[in-house]
Amino acid sequence: MTRFRRITSDPERLNGQPCIRNLRRTVRRVLEALATHPDRDALRREYPELEDEEIRQALGDAAAALEDRLLDLPRSARGSCPIFRWRSARPQTRHRDHGLS
């Protein structure tokens, strides 16, 4: 069973790009529309055939296609990185009101 059942891919249609419900509406186009429309109501007016579940699945499919990678930095690089210097230089005190360090 497919994780995103409304996302389809057919080698004979749009070079196999992931599409919404076998339509000629690619996941990429949905993501671009989400990025350019200020809110979901504007998106629905422009693309009335899209359902909320399809938008959610397009976002999920795009996120699943990305690969999380952890890079192991050599010690020499850690010394030149400002965030490592900041973390090691700041005192470890607790914030009075929130218990944050």
Backbone as a printed PyTorch tensor [residue, N CA C, xyz], in Angstrom:
tensor([[[  0.8390,  -1.1840,   0.0000],
         [  0.0000,   0.0000,   0.0000],
         [  0.8810,   1.2440,   0.0000]],

        [[  0.5300,   2.2130,  -0.8180],
         [  1.3030,   3.4340,  -0.9510],
         [  1.0210,   4.3600,   0.2230]],

        [[  2.0470,   5.0170,   0.6800],
         [  1.9130,   5.9360,   1.7980],
         [  1.0640,   7.1530,   1.4150]],

        [[  1.2510,   7.6430,   0.2190],
         [  0.4960,   8.8020,  -0.2660],
         [ -0.3550,   8.3270,  -1.4370]],

        [[ -1.5380,   7.8560,  -1.1550],
         [ -2.3400,   7.2120,  -2.1900],
         [ -2.8680,   8.1740,  -3.2450]],

        [[ -2.8620,   9.4810,  -2.9860],
         [ -3.3210,  10.4380,  -3.9990],
         [ -2.1830,  10.9460,  -4.8850]],

        [[ -0.9690,  10.5360,  -4.5640],
         [  0.1940,  10.8930,  -5.3830],
         [  0.4970,   9.7020,  -6.2840]],

        [[  0.4950,   9.9420,  -7.5780],
         [  0.7430,   8.8610,  -8.5330],
         [  1.9330,   9.2200,  -9.4230]],

        [[  2.5240,   8.1870,  -9.9800],
         [  3.6420,   8.3890, -10.9020],
         [  3.5140,   7.3730, -12.0260]],

        [[  3.4610,   7.8650, -13.2470],
         [  3.3060,   7.0150, -14.4190],
         [  4.3760,   7.4170, -15.4350]],

        [[  5.2480,   6.4890, -15.8230],
         [  6.3070,   6.8280, -16.7810],
         [  5.7770,   7.3750, -18.1040]],

        [[  4.5450,   7.0560, -18.4640],
         [  3.9480,   7.5210, -19.7110],
         [  3.3380,   8.9160, -19.5830]],

        [[  3.2670,   9.4520, -18.3870],
         [  2.6350,  10.7530, -18.1700],
         [  3.6360,  11.6920, -17.5010]],

        [[  3.9100,  12.8040, -18.1460],
         [  4.8090,  13.8430, -17.6110],
         [  6.1560,  13.2790, -17.1580]],

        [[  6.6980,  12.3570, -17.9450],
         [  8.0130,  11.7570, -17.6780],
         [  8.1140,  11.1110, -16.3050]],

        [[  7.0000,  10.6250, -15.7990],
         [  7.0190,   9.9190, -14.5210],
         [  7.0630,  10.8090, -13.2880]],

        [[  6.9050,  12.1170, -13.4690],
         [  6.9070,  13.0030, -12.3070],
         [  5.7190,  12.6810, -11.4020]],

        [[  5.8750,  12.8120, -10.0900],
         [  4.7480,  12.5650,  -9.1840],
         [  3.6370,  13.5790,  -9.4400]],

        [[  2.4090,  13.0630,  -9.5750],
         [  1.2430,  13.8940,  -9.8860],
         [  0.1420,  13.6620,  -8.8480]],

        [[ -0.8070,  14.5700,  -8.8470],
         [ -1.9790,  14.4450,  -7.9910],
         [ -3.0380,  13.6440,  -8.7500]],

        [[ -3.4520,  12.5230,  -8.2020],
         [ -4.5410,  11.6860,  -8.7380],
         [ -4.4570,  11.4110, -10.2340]],

        [[ -3.3070,  11.1480, -10.7550],
         [ -3.1420,  10.8760, -12.1920],
         [ -3.5690,  12.0330, -13.0790]],

        [[ -3.7050,  13.2060, -12.5120],
         [ -4.0080,  14.3890, -13.3070],
         [ -2.7050,  14.9480, -13.8490]],

        [[ -2.7820,  15.9440, -14.6420],
         [ -1.5770,  16.6080, -15.1280],
         [ -1.1960,  17.7570, -14.2040]],

        [[ -1.3470,  17.5240, -12.9350],
         [ -0.9860,  18.4970, -11.9060],
         [  0.1250,  17.8580, -11.0730]],

        [[  1.3530,  18.3120, -11.2780],
         [  2.4860,  17.6960, -10.6000],
         [  2.5930,  18.1740,  -9.1520]],

        [[  3.2370,  17.3560,  -8.3460],
         [  3.5060,  17.7310,  -6.9580],
         [  4.3310,  19.0150,  -6.9370]],

        [[  5.2720,  19.1180,  -7.8550],
         [  6.0890,  20.3320,  -7.9130],
         [  5.2320,  21.5780,  -8.1510]],

        [[  4.2680,  21.4840,  -9.0500],
         [  3.4010,  22.6340,  -9.3240],
         [  2.5780,  22.9990,  -8.0830]],

        [[  2.1190,  21.9980,  -7.3560],
         [  1.3580,  22.2620,  -6.1220],
         [  2.2500,  22.9770,  -5.1060]],

        [[  3.4870,  22.5270,  -4.9670],
         [  4.4130,  23.1780,  -4.0360],
         [  4.7120,  24.6110,  -4.4640]],

        [[  4.8990,  24.8260,  -5.7460],
         [  5.1210,  26.1930,  -6.2360],
         [  3.9030,  27.0700,  -5.9700]],

        [[  2.7140,  26.5240,  -6.1590],
         [  1.4870,  27.2840,  -5.8920],
         [  1.3770,  27.6200,  -4.4050]],

        [[  1.7280,  26.6760,  -3.5500],
         [  1.7190,  26.9470,  -2.1080],
         [  2.6870,  28.0620,  -1.7420]],

        [[  3.8210,  28.0930,  -2.4180],
         [  4.8270,  29.1140,  -2.1260],
         [  4.4120,  30.4970,  -2.6130]],

        [[  3.6200,  30.5550,  -3.6660],
         [  3.2860,  31.8640,  -4.2430],
         [  1.9490,  32.4310,  -3.7820]],

        [[  1.0830,  31.5890,  -3.2650],
         [ -0.2200,  32.0820,  -2.8040],
         [ -0.1460,  32.3800,  -1.3080]],

        [[ -0.5990,  33.5520,  -0.9030],
         [ -0.4490,  33.9730,   0.4910],
         [ -1.2310,  33.1300,   1.4920]],

        [[ -2.3220,  32.5310,   1.0680],
         [ -3.0870,  31.6900,   1.9920],
         [ -3.8010,  30.5890,   1.2190]],

        [[ -4.3390,  29.6300,   1.9420],
         [ -4.9840,  28.4830,   1.3050],
         [ -6.2400,  28.8840,   0.5350]],

        [[ -6.9510,  29.9200,   0.9890],
         [ -8.1510,  30.3560,   0.2640],
         [ -7.7990,  30.8470,  -1.1340]],

        [[ -6.7190,  31.6000,  -1.2500],
         [ -6.2730,  32.0620,  -2.5650],
         [ -5.8690,  30.8760,  -3.4360]],

        [[ -5.2240,  29.8980,  -2.8260],
         [ -4.8200,  28.6950,  -3.5600],
         [ -6.0500,  27.9390,  -4.0510]],

        [[ -7.0600,  27.7980,  -3.2090],
         [ -8.2820,  27.0930,  -3.6090],
         [ -9.0270,  27.8180,  -4.7350]],

        [[ -8.9900,  29.1480,  -4.7230],
         [ -9.6290,  29.8870,  -5.8150],
         [ -8.9000,  29.6490,  -7.1440]],

        [[ -7.5930,  29.5940,  -7.0840],
         [ -6.7920,  29.3820,  -8.2960],
         [ -6.8640,  27.9320,  -8.7770]],

        [[ -6.8870,  26.9790,  -7.8500],
         [ -6.9080,  25.5530,  -8.1790],
         [ -8.0630,  24.8820,  -7.4290]],

        [[ -9.3000,  25.0880,  -7.8660],
         [-10.4500,  24.5470,  -7.1270],
         [-10.5040,  23.0180,  -7.1010]],

        [[ -9.7920,  22.3640,  -8.0130],
         [ -9.8150,  20.8990,  -8.0390],
         [ -8.9580,  20.2700,  -6.9420]],

        [[ -8.0730,  21.0450,  -6.3340],
         [ -7.2160,  20.5220,  -5.2750],
         [ -7.9730,  20.4250,  -3.9570]],

        [[ -7.8140,  19.3050,  -3.3020],
         [ -8.4200,  19.1140,  -1.9890],
         [ -7.3360,  19.2600,  -0.9220]],

        [[ -7.7560,  19.5570,   0.3020],
         [ -6.7940,  19.7280,   1.3980],
         [ -5.9150,  18.4990,   1.5820]],

        [[ -6.4960,  17.3080,   1.4600],
         [ -5.7230,  16.0770,   1.6200],
         [ -4.6440,  15.9540,   0.5420]],

        [[ -4.9510,  16.4000,  -0.6530],
         [ -3.9610,  16.3450,  -1.7350],
         [ -2.8250,  17.3270,  -1.4880]],

        [[ -3.1360,  18.4770,  -0.9420],
         [ -2.0980,  19.4480,  -0.5950],
         [ -1.2100,  18.8640,   0.4990]],

        [[ -1.8430,  18.2630,   1.5110],
         [ -1.0790,  17.6570,   2.6000],
         [ -0.1820,  16.5290,   2.0790]],

        [[ -0.7240,  15.7030,   1.2010],
         [  0.0770,  14.6050,   0.6700],
         [  1.1920,  15.0950,  -0.2480]],

        [[  0.9630,  16.1700,  -0.9810],
         [  2.0310,  16.7380,  -1.8150],
         [  3.1760,  17.2250,  -0.9340]],

        [[  2.8520,  17.8860,   0.1710],
         [  3.8890,  18.3310,   1.1070],
         [  4.6140,  17.1400,   1.7250]],

        [[  3.8530,  16.1210,   2.0980],
         [  4.4660,  14.9230,   2.6870],
         [  5.3590,  14.1950,   1.7070]],

        [[  4.9360,  14.0970,   0.4620],
         [  5.7340,  13.4330,  -0.5660],
         [  7.0450,  14.1850,  -0.8010]],

        [[  6.9500,  15.5070,  -0.8510],
         [  8.1670,  16.3080,  -1.0500],
         [  9.1110,  16.1570,   0.1370]],

        [[  8.5660,  16.1580,   1.3400],
         [  9.4120,  15.9990,   2.5300],
         [ 10.0600,  14.6130,   2.5500]],

        [[  9.3100,  13.5890,   2.1520],
         [  9.8560,  12.2280,   2.1360],
         [ 10.9640,  12.0790,   1.0980]],

        [[ 10.9120,  12.8790,   0.0420],
         [ 11.9320,  12.7910,  -1.0090],
         [ 13.2520,  13.4270,  -0.5890]],

        [[ 13.2020,  14.2680,   0.4270],
         [ 14.4220,  14.9070,   0.9090],
         [ 15.1460,  13.9650,   1.8560]],

        [[ 16.4370,  14.0220,   1.8270],
         [ 17.2380,  13.1380,   2.6570],
         [ 17.8780,  13.9370,   3.7840]],

        [[ 17.6170,  13.5220,   5.0100],
         [ 18.3020,  14.1410,   6.1490],
         [ 19.7000,  13.5600,   6.2350]],

        [[ 20.6610,  14.4270,   6.3220],
         [ 22.0420,  13.9560,   6.4450],
         [ 22.7150,  14.6870,   7.5890]],

        [[ 23.4540,  13.9710,   8.3720],
         [ 24.2810,  14.5670,   9.4070],
         [ 25.7160,  14.5400,   8.9220]],

        [[ 26.3510,  15.6740,   8.9650],
         [ 27.7350,  15.7610,   8.5400],
         [ 28.6180,  15.7940,   9.7630]],

        [[ 29.6090,  14.9480,   9.7730],
         [ 30.5590,  14.9270,  10.8690],
         [ 31.6860,  15.9020,  10.5310]],

        [[ 31.7090,  17.0200,  11.2380],
         [ 32.7310,  18.0270,  10.9770],
         [ 34.0360,  17.6530,  11.6650]],

        [[ 35.1520,  17.8420,  10.9950],
         [ 36.4320,  17.6150,  11.6640],
         [ 36.6350,  18.6630,  12.7480]],

        [[ 37.4100,  18.3480,  13.7540],
         [ 37.6520,  19.2690,  14.8670],
         [ 38.1660,  20.6190,  14.3840]],

        [[ 38.9700,  20.6350,  13.3440],
         [ 39.5220,  21.9000,  12.8540],
         [ 38.4120,  22.8180,  12.3350]],

        [[ 37.3700,  22.2480,  11.7580],
         [ 36.2600,  23.0650,  11.2580],
         [ 35.3890,  23.5770,  12.3970]],

        [[ 35.2830,  22.8230,  13.4680],
         [ 34.4590,  23.2400,  14.5970],
         [ 34.9840,  24.5150,  15.2320]],

        [[ 36.2870,  24.6850,  15.2630],
         [ 36.8720,  25.8840,  15.8540],
         [ 36.5850,  27.1370,  15.0560]],

        [[ 36.4040,  26.9940,  13.7530],
         [ 36.1580,  28.1670,  12.9210],
         [ 34.6710,  28.4780,  12.7700]],

        [[ 33.8060,  27.6110,  13.2410],
         [ 32.3660,  27.8120,  13.1080],
         [ 31.8570,  28.6820,  14.2600]],

        [[ 31.2080,  29.8150,  13.9760],
         [ 30.7540,  30.7230,  15.0260],
         [ 29.7980,  30.0840,  16.0240]],

        [[ 28.9510,  29.1780,  15.5960],
         [ 27.9860,  28.5810,  16.5230],
         [ 28.6960,  27.7020,  17.5410]],

        [[ 29.7410,  26.9860,  17.1320],
         [ 30.4830,  26.1750,  18.0910],
         [ 31.2220,  27.0630,  19.0860]],

        [[ 31.8050,  28.1770,  18.6050],
         [ 32.4900,  29.0920,  19.5140],
         [ 31.5060,  29.7040,  20.4930]],

        [[ 30.3070,  30.0630,  20.0260],
         [ 29.3120,  30.6830,  20.8840],
         [ 28.8330,  29.7080,  21.9570]],

        [[ 28.5740,  28.4620,  21.5860],
         [ 28.1040,  27.4840,  22.5640],
         [ 29.1490,  27.1850,  23.6170]],

        [[ 30.4000,  27.1050,  23.2220],
         [ 31.4250,  26.7670,  24.2010],
         [ 31.8000,  27.9660,  25.0650]],

        [[ 31.5720,  29.1940,  24.5830],
         [ 31.9630,  30.3850,  25.3300],
         [ 30.8940,  30.8680,  26.3010]],

        [[ 29.6440,  30.5740,  26.0450],
         [ 28.5910,  31.1210,  26.9040],
         [ 28.4990,  30.3470,  28.2140]],

        [[ 28.2150,  31.0460,  29.2980],
         [ 28.0970,  30.3710,  30.5970],
         [ 26.8070,  29.5470,  30.6480]],

        [[ 26.8600,  28.4520,  31.3320],
         [ 25.6950,  27.5810,  31.4780],
         [ 24.9300,  27.9770,  32.7360]],

        [[ 24.1090,  28.9960,  32.6120],
         [ 23.2900,  29.4410,  33.7350],
         [ 21.8390,  29.1820,  33.4180]],

        [[ 21.0570,  29.0630,  34.4440],
         [ 19.6390,  28.8310,  34.2460],
         [ 18.8990,  30.1550,  34.3150]],

        [[ 17.9590,  30.3240,  33.4110],
         [ 17.1340,  31.5240,  33.4050],
         [ 16.1770,  31.4370,  34.5860]],

        [[ 16.0480,  32.5080,  35.3050],
         [ 15.2810,  32.5270,  36.5260],
         [ 13.8080,  32.1350,  36.3160]],

        [[ 13.1720,  32.6450,  35.2550],
         [ 11.7430,  32.4460,  35.0790],
         [ 11.3830,  31.1610,  34.3450]],

        [[ 12.2030,  30.7470,  33.3940],
         [ 11.8020,  29.6430,  32.5240],
         [ 12.6910,  28.4190,  32.6300]],

        [[ 13.7590,  28.4770,  33.3690],
         [ 14.6460,  27.3460,  33.4810],
         [ 15.4170,  27.0650,  32.2040]],

        [[ 15.5590,  28.0690,  31.3570],
         [ 16.2840,  27.8950,  30.0930],
         [ 17.7440,  28.2380,  30.2860]],

        [[ 18.5910,  27.5650,  29.5530],
         [ 20.0170,  27.8980,  29.6450],
         [ 20.4220,  28.7590,  28.4920]]])
